[in-house]
């Protein structure tokens, strides 16, 4: 999943919406039913289900229907994949900035001697 740009795009698209981030935050504390997720949100149950469908398509959430209750839970692998993607970029920038710092330090030493 990590190396699939389309899947990464879906994850970040899903996390771009405040309501979906709120749902993910709630699910990070444990599974919840759709109605429990909808409770604090100012939207219809139908709108919540649409948001959940996008979260599920992104791989961040999975749902299971038992009888009439649809229970949702976070998919830790997907969150780790997003975290890994971010960390790869953070580390690359840290290395670049370290090299820039080294270069500037060397350049500063050269100009002080002249």
Secondary structure by P-SEA (a helix, b strand, c coil): ccccaaaaaaaaaaaccaaaaaaaaaacccccccccccccccccaaaaaaaaaaaaaaccbbbbbcccbbbbbbcaaaaaaaaaaaaaaaaaaaaaaaaaaaaaaaaaaaaaac
